[in-house]
Amino acid sequence: MPDGSVPYGHGWVAYRDFGGEGPAVMLMHGLGGNLAHWRRVAPLLQERYRLIAIDLPSHGASTASAAYSFEYDIGALEEVRQSLCLDRPALVGHSYGGWLAVSLGASRPGRYRGVVNIDGIGFVDAENGLETPPEALSEEDLTNAGDDVWLEAAITRDVDEAASIGLPLDRDDEILRRAYQLGDDGRWHRSPTIARFVEIDQALQALRLMPAYTASSCRIVTVIAEHRDTPNAEAAEVSRRRADRARAALDAAGAELDSLPSGHFPHIEMPELTAERFSSWVGG
Protein backbone atom coordinates (compact mmCIF):
# COMPACT_ATOMS: atom_id res chain seq x y z
CA MET A 1 0.00 0.00 0.00
CA PRO A 2 2.38 2.74 -1.13
CA ASP A 3 1.68 6.21 0.20
CA GLY A 4 2.62 9.18 -1.91
CA SER A 5 1.84 12.82 -2.58
CA VAL A 6 1.46 15.14 -5.54
CA PRO A 7 2.42 18.84 -5.52
CA TYR A 8 -0.57 21.15 -5.34
CA GLY A 9 -0.87 24.84 -4.52
CA HIS A 10 1.85 25.74 -2.02
CA GLY A 11 2.00 22.20 -0.66
CA TRP A 12 0.87 18.72 -1.57
CA VAL A 13 -2.02 16.25 -1.61
CA ALA A 14 -1.37 12.90 0.07
CA TYR A 15 -2.79 9.67 -1.28
CA ARG A 16 -2.60 5.91 -0.73
CA ASP A 17 -2.56 3.53 -3.66
CA PHE A 18 -4.16 0.35 -2.32
CA GLY A 19 -3.38 -1.30 -5.66
CA GLY A 20 -5.68 -3.94 -7.04
CA GLU A 21 -6.84 -5.20 -10.40
CA GLY A 22 -9.28 -3.55 -12.75
CA PRO A 23 -10.60 -0.03 -13.36
CA ALA A 24 -9.36 2.82 -11.18
CA VAL A 25 -11.51 4.24 -8.38
CA MET A 26 -10.67 7.39 -6.42
CA LEU A 27 -11.89 7.35 -2.81
CA MET A 28 -12.67 10.54 -0.86
CA HIS A 29 -13.40 10.76 2.86
CA GLY A 30 -15.78 13.13 4.63
CA LEU A 31 -15.23 16.35 6.57
CA GLY A 32 -12.77 15.77 9.41
CA GLY A 33 -11.77 12.34 8.06
CA ASN A 34 -8.76 10.98 6.23
CA LEU A 35 -7.83 8.31 3.71
CA ALA A 36 -7.61 5.61 6.42
CA HIS A 37 -11.43 5.65 6.54
CA TRP A 38 -11.27 3.36 3.48
CA ARG A 39 -8.79 0.84 4.85
CA ARG A 40 -11.43 -1.68 6.00
CA VAL A 41 -13.28 -1.94 2.71
CA ALA A 42 -10.35 -1.55 0.28
CA PRO A 43 -8.91 -5.08 0.77
CA LEU A 44 -12.32 -6.52 -0.10
CA LEU A 45 -12.33 -4.77 -3.48
CA GLN A 46 -8.76 -5.21 -4.73
CA GLU A 47 -9.61 -8.15 -6.98
CA ARG A 48 -11.98 -5.93 -8.97
CA TYR A 49 -10.59 -2.38 -8.79
CA ARG A 50 -7.44 -0.33 -8.40
CA LEU A 51 -8.18 1.88 -5.41
CA ILE A 52 -6.61 5.26 -4.67
CA ALA A 53 -7.67 6.97 -1.44
CA ILE A 54 -6.92 10.65 -0.93
CA ASP A 55 -6.37 12.93 2.06
CA LEU A 56 -8.35 16.03 1.09
CA PRO A 57 -6.57 19.39 1.55
CA SER A 58 -6.30 20.35 5.26
CA HIS A 59 -6.88 16.69 6.24
CA GLY A 60 -4.53 13.88 7.22
CA ALA A 61 -1.09 14.32 5.67
CA SER A 62 -2.21 16.84 3.03
CA THR A 63 -1.32 20.50 3.48
CA ALA A 64 -3.87 23.22 4.13
CA SER A 65 -4.47 26.22 1.90
CA ALA A 66 -4.39 29.70 3.43
CA ALA A 67 -8.17 29.92 3.14
CA TYR A 68 -10.75 27.25 2.38
CA SER A 69 -12.25 26.95 -1.11
CA PHE A 70 -14.56 24.23 -2.43
CA GLU A 71 -13.05 24.71 -5.89
CA TYR A 72 -9.55 24.34 -4.44
CA ASP A 73 -10.49 20.93 -3.05
CA ILE A 74 -12.02 19.91 -6.40
CA GLY A 75 -8.78 20.96 -8.11
CA ALA A 76 -6.78 18.79 -5.71
CA LEU A 77 -8.68 15.69 -6.82
CA GLU A 78 -8.19 16.52 -10.48
CA GLU A 79 -4.48 17.02 -9.81
CA VAL A 80 -4.22 13.53 -8.35
CA ARG A 81 -6.01 12.03 -11.34
CA GLN A 82 -3.66 13.72 -13.78
CA SER A 83 -0.49 13.04 -11.80
CA LEU A 84 -1.26 9.32 -11.48
CA CYS A 85 -2.39 9.11 -15.14
CA LEU A 86 -5.72 7.55 -14.17
CA ASP A 87 -7.90 6.74 -17.18
CA ARG A 88 -11.49 7.82 -16.49
CA PRO A 89 -11.59 6.66 -12.87
CA ALA A 90 -14.80 6.39 -10.91
CA LEU A 91 -15.26 8.79 -8.00
CA VAL A 92 -16.54 7.47 -4.68
CA GLY A 93 -16.96 10.03 -1.93
CA HIS A 94 -18.32 9.81 1.59
CA SER A 95 -20.29 12.74 3.03
CA TYR A 96 -18.35 15.92 2.12
CA GLY A 97 -16.28 13.77 -0.24
CA GLY A 98 -19.54 12.85 -1.96
CA TRP A 99 -20.31 16.53 -2.56
CA LEU A 100 -16.88 16.94 -4.12
CA ALA A 101 -17.33 13.83 -6.26
CA VAL A 102 -20.68 14.99 -7.65
CA SER A 103 -19.34 18.46 -8.42
CA LEU A 104 -16.12 17.16 -9.98
CA GLY A 105 -17.95 14.68 -12.21
CA ALA A 106 -20.28 17.42 -13.42
CA SER A 107 -17.56 20.03 -14.02
CA ARG A 108 -15.13 17.74 -15.91
CA PRO A 109 -17.32 15.86 -18.41
CA GLY A 110 -15.72 12.82 -19.97
CA ARG A 111 -12.88 12.55 -17.45
CA TYR A 112 -14.68 10.35 -14.92
CA ARG A 113 -16.80 7.33 -15.73
CA GLY A 114 -19.16 7.55 -12.75
CA VAL A 115 -19.81 9.05 -9.33
CA VAL A 116 -20.97 7.55 -6.04
CA ASN A 117 -22.07 9.83 -3.19
CA ILE A 118 -22.22 7.88 0.09
CA ASP A 119 -24.56 9.62 2.54
CA GLY A 120 -23.50 13.10 1.46
CA ILE A 121 -27.06 14.35 1.76
CA GLY A 122 -26.57 17.36 4.04
CA PHE A 123 -26.82 19.57 0.96
CA VAL A 124 -30.60 19.09 1.16
CA ASP A 125 -30.58 21.16 4.36
CA ALA A 126 -28.64 23.91 2.58
CA GLU A 127 -31.03 23.78 -0.38
CA ASN A 128 -33.95 24.31 2.02
CA GLY A 129 -32.26 27.06 4.02
CA LEU A 130 -31.88 24.88 7.12
CA GLU A 131 -28.68 25.76 8.94
CA THR A 132 -26.93 23.45 11.37
CA PRO A 133 -26.30 25.37 14.61
CA PRO A 134 -22.65 25.28 15.68
CA GLU A 135 -21.89 23.10 18.67
CA ALA A 136 -20.42 24.70 21.77
CA LEU A 137 -16.77 23.71 22.11
CA SER A 138 -14.66 23.78 25.24
CA GLU A 139 -11.24 25.42 25.35
CA GLU A 140 -9.76 21.92 25.44
CA ASP A 141 -11.68 20.98 22.28
CA LEU A 142 -10.38 24.09 20.50
CA THR A 143 -6.71 23.28 21.15
CA ASN A 144 -5.04 22.23 17.91
CA ALA A 145 -1.56 21.09 19.00
CA GLY A 146 0.26 19.55 21.94
CA ASP A 147 2.68 16.97 23.26
CA ASP A 148 2.27 13.20 23.56
CA VAL A 149 0.07 13.54 26.65
CA TRP A 150 -2.21 15.97 24.80
CA LEU A 151 -2.39 13.56 21.85
CA GLU A 152 -3.48 10.61 23.97
CA ALA A 153 -6.14 12.71 25.72
CA ALA A 154 -7.44 13.89 22.32
CA ILE A 155 -7.53 10.29 21.05
CA THR A 156 -9.51 9.26 24.14
CA ARG A 157 -12.10 11.95 23.40
CA ASP A 158 -12.28 10.82 19.77
CA VAL A 159 -12.84 7.20 20.82
CA ASP A 160 -15.63 8.26 23.19
CA GLU A 161 -17.25 10.48 20.54
CA ALA A 162 -17.17 7.68 17.98
CA ALA A 163 -18.70 5.24 20.47
CA SER A 164 -21.51 7.72 21.19
CA ILE A 165 -22.69 7.39 17.57
CA GLY A 166 -22.31 3.62 17.49
CA LEU A 167 -18.88 3.53 15.87
CA PRO A 168 -16.47 1.45 18.01
CA LEU A 169 -12.84 2.28 17.17
CA ASP A 170 -9.62 1.07 18.72
CA ARG A 171 -7.50 3.95 20.04
CA ASP A 172 -4.57 2.76 17.90
CA ASP A 173 -6.66 2.70 14.73
CA GLU A 174 -5.13 4.73 11.91
CA ILE A 175 -8.56 6.22 11.32
CA LEU A 176 -8.03 8.19 14.53
CA ARG A 177 -4.24 8.57 14.54
CA ARG A 178 -3.97 9.99 11.03
CA ALA A 179 -6.02 13.00 12.13
CA TYR A 180 -2.96 14.13 14.12
CA GLN A 181 0.28 14.88 12.32
CA LEU A 182 3.70 15.36 13.92
CA GLY A 183 5.00 18.81 13.02
CA ASP A 184 8.52 20.10 12.54
CA ASP A 185 8.18 21.66 15.99
CA GLY A 186 7.99 18.19 17.58
CA ARG A 187 4.33 18.67 18.56
CA TRP A 188 1.21 16.87 17.36
CA HIS A 189 -1.20 18.94 15.26
CA ARG A 190 -4.85 18.37 14.44
CA SER A 191 -5.52 17.83 10.76
CA PRO A 192 -7.82 19.56 10.06
CA THR A 193 -7.67 22.25 12.72
CA ILE A 194 -10.92 23.07 14.48
CA ALA A 195 -10.97 26.48 12.75
CA ARG A 196 -10.67 24.88 9.28
CA PHE A 197 -13.33 22.30 10.12
CA VAL A 198 -15.74 25.09 11.11
CA GLU A 199 -14.75 27.15 8.06
CA ILE A 200 -15.60 24.29 5.71
CA ASP A 201 -18.83 23.47 7.52
CA GLN A 202 -20.02 27.07 7.33
CA ALA A 203 -19.08 27.37 3.64
CA LEU A 204 -21.15 24.28 2.86
CA GLN A 205 -24.25 25.94 4.29
CA ALA A 206 -24.32 28.14 1.18
CA LEU A 207 -23.43 25.45 -1.35
CA ARG A 208 -26.10 24.33 -3.83
CA LEU A 209 -25.41 20.83 -5.13
CA MET A 210 -28.60 20.00 -7.04
CA PRO A 211 -27.48 21.95 -10.15
CA ALA A 212 -24.47 19.62 -10.39
CA TYR A 213 -26.78 16.61 -10.20
CA THR A 214 -29.00 17.87 -13.00
CA ALA A 215 -26.15 19.10 -15.21
CA SER A 216 -23.85 16.10 -14.89
CA SER A 217 -23.31 13.74 -17.81
CA CYS A 218 -21.85 11.16 -15.37
CA ARG A 219 -23.87 8.38 -13.88
CA ILE A 220 -24.41 9.35 -10.22
CA VAL A 221 -25.48 6.91 -7.53
CA THR A 222 -26.43 8.36 -4.14
CA VAL A 223 -26.31 5.92 -1.23
CA ILE A 224 -28.39 6.94 1.79
CA ALA A 225 -27.50 5.42 5.17
CA GLU A 226 -30.57 4.53 7.20
CA HIS A 227 -29.03 5.55 10.56
CA ARG A 228 -30.85 2.80 12.44
CA ASP A 229 -28.53 2.83 15.47
CA THR A 230 -28.86 6.48 16.48
CA PRO A 231 -28.06 7.47 20.09
CA ASN A 232 -31.61 8.61 20.92
CA ALA A 233 -35.11 9.04 19.49
CA GLU A 234 -34.58 12.71 18.67
CA ALA A 235 -31.45 11.99 16.64
CA ALA A 236 -33.27 9.16 14.86
CA GLU A 237 -36.09 11.49 13.88
CA VAL A 238 -33.68 14.16 12.60
CA SER A 239 -31.88 11.54 10.51
CA ARG A 240 -35.17 10.18 9.13
CA ARG A 241 -36.43 13.64 8.11
CA ARG A 242 -33.12 14.46 6.41
CA ALA A 243 -33.15 11.16 4.50
CA ASP A 244 -36.77 11.73 3.45
CA ARG A 245 -35.95 15.23 2.16
CA ALA A 246 -32.96 13.86 0.26
CA ARG A 247 -34.96 11.05 -1.33
CA ALA A 248 -37.71 13.44 -2.39
CA ALA A 249 -35.30 15.98 -3.88
CA LEU A 250 -33.21 13.36 -5.68
CA ASP A 251 -36.27 11.45 -6.91
CA ALA A 252 -37.59 14.68 -8.41
CA ALA A 253 -34.26 15.10 -10.22
CA GLY A 254 -34.40 11.52 -11.52
CA ALA A 255 -31.33 10.52 -9.52
CA GLU A 256 -30.33 6.90 -8.91
CA LEU A 257 -30.62 5.91 -5.24
CA ASP A 258 -29.60 3.05 -2.98
CA SER A 259 -29.58 2.65 0.80
CA LEU A 260 -27.65 0.80 3.49
CA PRO A 261 -28.81 -0.25 7.00
CA SER A 262 -25.89 1.54 8.65
CA GLY A 263 -24.94 4.72 10.40
CA HIS A 264 -23.19 7.57 8.64
CA PHE A 265 -20.01 5.53 8.00
CA PRO A 266 -21.07 2.36 6.15
CA HIS A 267 -17.59 1.75 4.73
CA ILE A 268 -16.26 1.60 8.31
CA GLU A 269 -19.25 0.03 10.06
CA MET A 270 -20.23 -2.49 7.38
CA PRO A 271 -17.27 -2.99 5.04
CA GLU A 272 -18.47 -6.40 3.80
CA LEU A 273 -21.91 -5.11 2.80
CA THR A 274 -20.38 -1.95 1.31
CA ALA A 275 -18.02 -4.09 -0.78
CA GLU A 276 -20.90 -6.32 -1.85
CA ARG A 277 -22.89 -3.34 -3.16
CA PHE A 278 -19.86 -1.51 -4.57
CA SER A 279 -19.91 -3.08 -8.04
CA SER A 280 -23.57 -2.18 -8.56
CA TRP A 281 -22.66 1.46 -7.82
CA VAL A 282 -19.39 1.70 -9.70
CA GLY A 283 -19.79 -0.91 -12.43
CA GLY A 284 -16.82 -2.34 -14.29
C-alpha positions in Angstrom: 0.0 0.0 0.0 2.4 2.7 -1.1 1.7 6.2 0.2 2.6 9.2 -1.9 1.8 12.8 -2.6 1.5 15.1 -5.5 2.4 18.8 -5.5 -0.6 21.2 -5.3 -0.9 24.8 -4.5 1.8 25.7 -2.0 2.0 22.2 -0.7 0.9 18.7 -1.6 -2.0 16.2 -1.6 -1.4 12.9 0.1 -2.8 9.7 -1.3 -2.6 5.9 -0.7 -2.6 3.5 -3.7 -4.2 0.3 -2.3 -3.4 -1.3 -5.7 -5.7 -3.9 -7.0 -6.8 -5.2 -10.4 -9.3 -3.5 -12.8 -10.6 0.0 -13.4 -9.4 2.8 -11.2 -11.5 4.2 -8.4 -10.7 7.4 -6.4 -11.9 7.3 -2.8 -12.7 10.5 -0.9 -13.4 10.8 2.9 -15.8 13.1 4.6 -15.2 16.4 6.6 -12.8 15.8 9.4 -11.8 12.3 8.1 -8.8 11.0 6.2 -7.8 8.3 3.7 -7.6 5.6 6.4 -11.4 5.6 6.5 -11.3 3.4 3.5 -8.8 0.8 4.8 -11.4 -1.7 6.0 -13.3 -1.9 2.7 -10.3 -1.5 0.3 -8.9 -5.1 0.8 -12.3 -6.5 -0.1 -12.3 -4.8 -3.5 -8.8 -5.2 -4.7 -9.6 -8.1 -7.0 -12.0 -5.9 -9.0 -10.6 -2.4 -8.8 -7.4 -0.3 -8.4 -8.2 1.9 -5.4 -6.6 5.3 -4.7 -7.7 7.0 -1.4 -6.9 10.7 -0.9 -6.4 12.9 2.1 -8.3 16.0 1.1 -6.6 19.4 1.6 -6.3 20.3 5.3 -6.9 16.7 6.2 -4.5 13.9 7.2 -1.1 14.3 5.7 -2.2 16.8 3.0 -1.3 20.5 3.5 -3.9 23.2 4.1 -4.5 26.2 1.9 -4.4 29.7 3.4 -8.2 29.9 3.1 -10.7 27.3 2.4 -12.2 27.0 -1.1 -14.6 24.2 -2.4 -13.0 24.7 -5.9 -9.6 24.3 -4.4 -10.5 20.9 -3.1 -12.0 19.9 -6.4 -8.8 21.0 -8.1 -6.8 18.8 -5.7 -8.7 15.7 -6.8 -8.2 16.5 -10.5 -4.5 17.0 -9.8 -4.2 13.5 -8.3 -6.0 12.0 -11.3 -3.7 13.7 -13.8 -0.5 13.0 -11.8 -1.3 9.3 -11.5 -2.4 9.1 -15.1 -5.7 7.6 -14.2 -7.9 6.7 -17.2 -11.5 7.8 -16.5 -11.6 6.7 -12.9 -14.8 6.4 -10.9 -15.3 8.8 -8.0 -16.5 7.5 -4.7 -17.0 10.0 -1.9 -18.3 9.8 1.6 -20.3 12.7 3.0 -18.3 15.9 2.1 -16.3 13.8 -0.2 -19.5 12.8 -2.0 -20.3 16.5 -2.6 -16.9 16.9 -4.1 -17.3 13.8 -6.3 -20.7 15.0 -7.6 -19.3 18.5 -8.4 -16.1 17.2 -10.0 -17.9 14.7 -12.2 -20.3 17.4 -13.4 -17.6 20.0 -14.0 -15.1 17.7 -15.9 -17.3 15.9 -18.4 -15.7 12.8 -20.0 -12.9 12.6 -17.4 -14.7 10.4 -14.9 -16.8 7.3 -15.7 -19.2 7.5 -12.7 -19.8 9.1 -9.3 -21.0 7.6 -6.0 -22.1 9.8 -3.2 -22.2 7.9 0.1 -24.6 9.6 2.5 -23.5 13.1 1.5 -27.1 14.4 1.8 -26.6 17.4 4.0 -26.8 19.6 1.0 -30.6 19.1 1.2 -30.6 21.2 4.4 -28.6 23.9 2.6 -31.0 23.8 -0.4 -33.9 24.3 2.0 -32.3 27.1 4.0 -31.9 24.9 7.1 -28.7 25.8 8.9 -26.9 23.4 11.4 -26.3 25.4 14.6 -22.6 25.3 15.7 -21.9 23.1 18.7 -20.4 24.7 21.8 -16.8 23.7 22.1 -14.7 23.8 25.2 -11.2 25.4 25.4 -9.8 21.9 25.4 -11.7 21.0 22.3 -10.4 24.1 20.5 -6.7 23.3 21.1 -5.0 22.2 17.9 -1.6 21.1 19.0 0.3 19.5 21.9 2.7 17.0 23.3 2.3 13.2 23.6 0.1 13.5 26.6 -2.2 16.0 24.8 -2.4 13.6 21.8 -3.5 10.6 24.0 -6.1 12.7 25.7 -7.4 13.9 22.3 -7.5 10.3 21.0 -9.5 9.3 24.1 -12.1 12.0 23.4 -12.3 10.8 19.8 -12.8 7.2 20.8 -15.6 8.3 23.2 -17.2 10.5 20.5 -17.2 7.7 18.0 -18.7 5.2 20.5 -21.5 7.7 21.2 -22.7 7.4 17.6 -22.3 3.6 17.5 -18.9 3.5 15.9 -16.5 1.4 18.0 -12.8 2.3 17.2 -9.6 1.1 18.7 -7.5 4.0 20.0 -4.6 2.8 17.9 -6.7 2.7 14.7 -5.1 4.7 11.9 -8.6 6.2 11.3 -8.0 8.2 14.5 -4.2 8.6 14.5 -4.0 10.0 11.0 -6.0 13.0 12.1 -3.0 14.1 14.1 0.3 14.9 12.3 3.7 15.4 13.9 5.0 18.8 13.0 8.5 20.1 12.5 8.2 21.7 16.0 8.0 18.2 17.6 4.3 18.7 18.6 1.2 16.9 17.4 -1.2 18.9 15.3 -4.9 18.4 14.4 -5.5 17.8 10.8 -7.8 19.6 10.1 -7.7 22.2 12.7 -10.9 23.1 14.5 -11.0 26.5 12.8 -10.7 24.9 9.3 -13.3 22.3 10.1 -15.7 25.1 11.1 -14.7 27.2 8.1 -15.6 24.3 5.7 -18.8 23.5 7.5 -20.0 27.1 7.3 -19.1 27.4 3.6 -21.1 24.3 2.9 -24.2 25.9 4.3 -24.3 28.1 1.2 -23.4 25.4 -1.4 -26.1 24.3 -3.8 -25.4 20.8 -5.1 -28.6 20.0 -7.0 -27.5 22.0 -10.2 -24.5 19.6 -10.4 -26.8 16.6 -10.2 -29.0 17.9 -13.0 -26.1 19.1 -15.2 -23.8 16.1 -14.9 -23.3 13.7 -17.8 -21.9 11.2 -15.4 -23.9 8.4 -13.9 -24.4 9.4 -10.2 -25.5 6.9 -7.5 -26.4 8.4 -4.1 -26.3 5.9 -1.2 -28.4 6.9 1.8 -27.5 5.4 5.2 -30.6 4.5 7.2 -29.0 5.6 10.6 -30.9 2.8 12.4 -28.5 2.8 15.5 -28.9 6.5 16.5 -28.1 7.5 20.1 -31.6 8.6 20.9 -35.1 9.0 19.5 -34.6 12.7 18.7 -31.4 12.0 16.6 -33.3 9.2 14.9 -36.1 11.5 13.9 -33.7 14.2 12.6 -31.9 11.5 10.5 -35.2 10.2 9.1 -36.4 13.6 8.1 -33.1 14.5 6.4 -33.2 11.2 4.5 -36.8 11.7 3.4 -35.9 15.2 2.2 -33.0 13.9 0.3 -35.0 11.0 -1.3 -37.7 13.4 -2.4 -35.3 16.0 -3.9 -33.2 13.4 -5.7 -36.3 11.4 -6.9 -37.6 14.7 -8.4 -34.3 15.1 -10.2 -34.4 11.5 -11.5 -31.3 10.5 -9.5 -30.3 6.9 -8.9 -30.6 5.9 -5.2 -29.6 3.1 -3.0 -29.6 2.7 0.8 -27.6 0.8 3.5 -28.8 -0.2 7.0 -25.9 1.5 8.7 -24.9 4.7 10.4 -23.2 7.6 8.6 -20.0 5.5 8.0 -21.1 2.4 6.2 -17.6 1.7 4.7 -16.3 1.6 8.3 -19.3 0.0 10.1 -20.2 -2.5 7.4 -17.3 -3.0 5.0 -18.5 -6.4 3.8 -21.9 -5.1 2.8 -20.4 -2.0 1.3 -18.0 -4.1 -0.8 -20.9 -6.3 -1.8 -22.9 -3.3 -3.2 -19.9 -1.5 -4.6 -19.9 -3.1 -8.0 -23.6 -2.2 -8.6 -22.7 1.5 -7.8 -19.4 1.7 -9.7 -19.8 -0.9 -12.4 -16.8 -2.3 -14.3 
